[in-house]
Amino acid sequence: QVQVVESGGGLVQPGGSLRLSCAASGLIFSPAVMGWYRQTPGKQRDLVATITHGGSTNYADSVKGRFTISRDNAKNTVSLQMNSLKPEDTAVYYCNARGRLPQPYDDWGQGTQVTVSS
C-alpha cells in the first residue's frame, strides 16, 4: 500500500518563502508522476505543479516563476519551493503520487496548511 506524507507547511508573511516536502513509501518503482495540489474551503482541488520521473515539469500559471518543484527518484520524494508568497496562496497543499507499476495507483497525502498573512 502506497503512503504519501507531506511536511513543511506553516504561517509566512507575504513575500516570504516556504518549502514543502513529501515522501512516498510502499513502492517498488518510483512514481511516474509526483505533484502538488491545493484546496481552499468550498473550492475544488487545483493543480499547483507536477513533475514526471524524467523531470518534466508543469506549473499552474498563478505560480510560474515563483514556485519550483523538484524530486529525488531514489528516495521517492518531491519538494515544492515557494517564493514570493501571496495571501492568495493560502490553502491546504496536498501531495500526489501516481503510477502504473506494479499496478495502477493514485494516492494522496493528508495535506498541510500554508497560510500567507501579515
C-alpha positions as CSV (number, residue, x, y, z in Angstrom):
1,Q,0.0,0.0,0.0
2,V,1.3,3.4,-1.0
3,Q,1.6,6.0,1.7
4,V,2.2,9.7,1.0
5,V,3.2,12.1,3.8
6,E,3.7,15.8,3.5
7,S,5.6,18.2,5.8
8,G,6.7,21.8,5.9
9,G,3.5,23.9,6.0
10,G,3.0,26.9,8.2
11,L,2.5,30.6,8.5
12,V,4.5,33.0,6.5
13,Q,4.3,36.7,5.7
14,P,3.6,38.0,2.2
15,G,6.7,38.0,0.1
16,G,8.2,35.2,2.2
17,S,9.3,31.7,1.3
18,L,8.3,28.2,2.4
19,R,9.4,24.7,1.3
20,L,7.1,21.7,1.3
21,S,8.3,18.2,1.3
22,C,6.6,14.9,0.5
23,A,7.7,11.3,0.7
24,A,6.0,8.3,-0.8
25,S,6.6,4.8,0.6
26,G,5.5,1.3,0.0
27,L,6.6,1.4,-3.6
28,I,8.6,-1.0,-5.8
29,F,9.1,1.5,-8.6
30,S,9.4,5.3,-8.4
31,P,6.1,7.1,-9.2
32,A,5.6,8.1,-12.8
33,V,4.3,11.5,-11.7
34,M,4.5,13.3,-8.4
35,G,2.9,16.6,-7.7
36,W,1.3,19.3,-5.5
37,Y,-2.3,20.4,-5.5
38,R,-4.0,22.9,-3.3
39,Q,-7.5,23.5,-2.0
40,T,-9.4,26.2,-0.2
41,P,-12.7,25.8,1.6
42,G,-15.6,25.4,-0.8
43,K,-13.5,25.1,-3.8
44,Q,-12.1,22.2,-5.9
45,R,-8.6,20.9,-5.5
46,D,-6.4,22.6,-8.1
47,L,-3.0,21.8,-9.7
48,V,0.0,23.6,-8.4
49,A,2.8,21.7,-10.0
50,T,3.7,18.2,-11.2
51,I,7.0,16.5,-12.2
52,T,7.5,13.3,-14.1
53,H,10.0,10.6,-13.4
54,G,12.1,12.0,-16.2
55,G,12.0,15.5,-14.8
56,S,9.4,17.2,-17.0
57,T,7.5,19.9,-15.0
58,N,4.1,21.5,-15.3
59,Y,3.0,24.6,-13.3
60,A,-0.2,26.4,-12.8
61,D,0.0,29.9,-14.4
62,S,-0.5,31.5,-11.0
63,V,2.7,30.1,-9.6
64,K,5.0,30.2,-12.6
65,G,8.3,32.0,-11.7
66,R,7.6,31.8,-8.0
67,F,7.4,28.1,-7.2
68,T,9.8,25.3,-8.1
69,I,9.1,21.6,-8.0
70,S,11.9,19.0,-7.7
71,R,12.1,15.3,-6.9
72,D,14.5,12.6,-5.8
73,N,13.7,9.4,-7.6
74,A,16.0,7.3,-5.5
75,K,14.1,8.4,-2.3
76,N,10.7,8.8,-3.8
77,T,10.4,12.4,-2.5
78,V,9.1,15.6,-4.1
79,S,9.6,19.1,-2.8
80,L,8.0,22.5,-3.6
81,Q,10.0,25.6,-3.1
82,M,7.6,28.5,-2.8
83,N,9.0,32.1,-3.0
84,S,7.3,35.5,-3.2
85,L,4.3,34.1,-1.5
86,K,1.0,35.9,-1.7
87,P,-2.1,35.8,0.5
88,E,-4.0,34.0,-2.3
89,D,-1.5,31.1,-2.0
90,T,-3.1,30.3,1.3
91,A,-4.6,26.8,1.1
92,V,-4.2,23.2,2.2
93,Y,-1.5,21.7,0.0
94,Y,-1.7,18.1,-1.0
95,C,1.0,15.8,-2.4
96,N,0.1,13.2,-5.0
97,A,1.9,10.2,-6.3
98,R,0.7,8.1,-9.2
99,G,2.0,5.4,-11.4
100,R,1.1,2.1,-13.1
101,L,3.7,-0.4,-11.8
102,P,3.3,-3.0,-10.5
103,Q,-0.4,-2.0,-10.5
104,P,-2.1,1.4,-11.1
105,Y,-2.2,3.7,-8.1
106,D,-3.1,7.4,-7.5
107,D,-2.5,8.3,-3.8
108,W,-2.8,11.5,-1.8
109,G,-1.2,12.8,1.4
110,Q,-3.2,14.1,4.3
111,G,-2.5,17.7,3.4
112,T,-0.5,20.5,5.0
113,Q,-1.8,24.0,5.7
114,V,0.0,27.0,4.2
115,T,-1.1,30.4,5.4
116,V,0.3,33.6,4.0
117,S,-0.7,36.6,6.2
118,S,0.8,39.6,7.9
